[in-house]
Amino acid sequence: MSWFSHSGKIDDLDELSNKANALIRAGKWDEAEKACQKLREQFPEELDADDRQAQLYQAQKNYVKALPYAQAALEKARHDPAKFAPELVEELAEQVGFLKKAAGA
């Protein structure tokens, strides 16, 4: 893969991830769900795909649904330590801990 195509993929990922985040923050649940679904379809291997879905369900206070997505995001971060900062891994672990308690897991 060339640098340009890779760069374009990252730009697309960032754009879609940021869009999903903005929709979640705005409380536009249906639109956010569609953006998260598109993110998971186009970038299933990326942490953002799981993390945004977890954030959507967490914002809706559906902690049971959020938990598996948050756990998947954490696993991806832990399996690629060269790609993700330790601080991000710690944040994701804290999110999983919160969701476990909130979900009664």
C-alpha positions in Angstrom: 0.0 0.0 0.0 1.4 3.4 -0.9 1.8 6.2 1.7 -0.9 8.2 -0.1 -3.6 5.5 0.0 -2.7 4.7 3.6 -2.9 8.4 4.4 -6.3 8.7 2.7 -7.6 5.7 4.7 -6.5 7.3 8.0 -8.1 10.6 6.9 -11.4 8.7 6.2 -11.2 6.9 9.5 -10.6 10.2 11.4 -13.4 12.0 9.6 -15.9 9.2 10.2 -14.8 8.7 13.8 -15.0 12.5 14.5 -18.4 12.6 12.9 -19.7 9.8 15.1 -18.2 11.5 18.2 -19.9 14.8 17.3 -23.3 13.1 16.8 -23.0 11.2 20.1 -22.2 14.4 21.9 -25.1 16.1 20.3 -27.4 13.3 21.4 -28.4 12.5 17.8 -28.7 8.8 18.5 -30.0 7.5 15.2 -27.5 9.4 13.2 -24.7 8.4 15.6 -25.7 4.7 15.3 -25.5 4.9 11.5 -22.1 6.5 11.7 -20.9 3.9 14.2 -22.2 1.1 11.9 -20.4 2.6 8.9 -17.2 2.9 11.0 -17.4 -0.7 12.0 -18.1 -1.8 8.4 -15.3 0.2 6.8 -12.7 -0.1 9.6 -13.5 -3.2 11.6 -9.9 -3.7 12.6 -9.5 -0.2 14.0 -10.0 0.6 17.7 -12.3 3.5 16.8 -14.9 1.2 15.5 -15.5 -0.4 18.8 -14.7 2.6 20.9 -17.3 4.9 19.3 -20.0 2.2 19.6 -19.2 1.8 23.3 -19.3 5.6 23.7 -22.7 5.7 22.0 -24.2 3.1 24.3 -22.6 4.6 27.3 -24.0 8.0 26.5 -27.4 6.3 26.2 -26.8 4.7 29.7 -27.0 1.3 28.1 -24.0 -0.1 29.9 -24.6 -3.7 29.2 -24.5 -3.1 25.4 -21.5 -0.7 25.8 -19.3 -3.2 27.7 -18.4 -5.7 24.9 -17.4 -2.9 22.6 -15.3 -1.2 25.2 -13.6 -4.5 26.0 -12.9 -5.1 22.3 -11.3 -1.6 22.0 -9.2 -2.3 25.1 -8.0 -5.6 23.6 -7.0 -4.0 20.3 -5.0 -1.4 22.2 -3.3 -3.9 24.4 -2.4 -6.1 21.4 -0.7 -3.2 19.6 1.4 -1.3 22.2 3.6 0.3 19.6 0.5 2.0 18.1 -1.3 3.1 21.2 0.0 5.3 24.1 -0.1 3.7 27.6 -2.4 6.6 28.7 -5.0 5.5 26.1 -4.8 1.9 27.2 -5.2 3.1 30.8 -8.3 5.2 29.9 -9.8 2.3 28.0 -9.2 0.0 31.0 -10.9 2.6 33.3 -13.9 2.8 30.9 -14.2 -1.0 31.0 -14.0 -1.0 34.8 -16.7 1.7 35.0 -19.0 -0.2 32.5 -18.5 -3.5 34.4 -19.7 -1.8 37.6 -22.5 0.1 35.9 -23.7 -3.0 34.1 -23.5 -5.1 37.2 -21.0 -7.5 35.6 
